[in-house]
């Protein structure tokens, strides 16, 4: 006995089940829409907050730029722009600890000169970036470079410690056949 499907031929119980499933679908669709709108609002508020934090902690906006060309920080930046790493290192290491540009100078020496330029081990730059972080712990760029240098240090330690281990090749091994046991 075949039954053709039409809404007029539904029994009362089938009609109730159909209405219940429609209500469930509408509930979950509205729930998904409200959740999506909530996530959009949360993302917008958090991104606006992060942009404001970034704008107010930007060191270029807080610390006035040095117009004097005799200041070691400005000389170091000019030498770094000309890719004269030796002179840039010499000038940036002369910036006194009391100078407002000290943390930026140490950050540039640690990352831009030692890691990018000379390609030294990241472990040699840890004391410089730590001194930059201690003098200006609010600067988000310091935290960014600290995370990069520590990650590179951990990676270099791991790679240097595993370089002496023999490489293991298991591709030639064949696992034994396990017979299928029927119960």
C-alpha positions, 0 to 999 in steps of 0.5 A: 500500500503506497501512500502519496505524501501531501500535507492534507493526508497527514494524521493528527499525530504526524501533524504534531510531529511536523509542527514540533520539528519546524519549531525545533528548526526555528529555535536552532536557527534563531539561536545560531543567528543570536550567537553569530550576532553575539560573536560579531559584537564581541569581535568588534568590541575586542578589536576596537579595544586592542586597536586603542591599546595599540594606539596608546602604547605606540612608542613613536606617539609617546616618546618624541623622536630625537631630532639631534643627529648626535644622539647614539640612538638616532645614529644607530637607527641611521646606520641600521637603515644603511645596513651598517650593522657594526656601526649600528651595534656600536651606537645602539649599545651606547644608549644609556639605561636612563634614556627613554629609547633604551628598550628600543635600542636593545630590542633593535640590537638583539633582533635586527642586528644579532639575529637578522643581520649576524644570524647569531644564536638566539641564546646570545640575545636573551640578556639584551631583550631581558634588559629591554623588557625590564626597562619598559615592560609595558611596550607590546613590541618588547613582549613580541620580540621576547616571545620570538627570541625565546621561541627561537632559543627553545628551537635552537636548543632542541635542534642542537640537542637532537642533532647528535641523535641517530635518525631512525627509519622505520619504513623498512619494518613490516608489522606482523600479520595478526590473524582475525579471530572469529568469536 
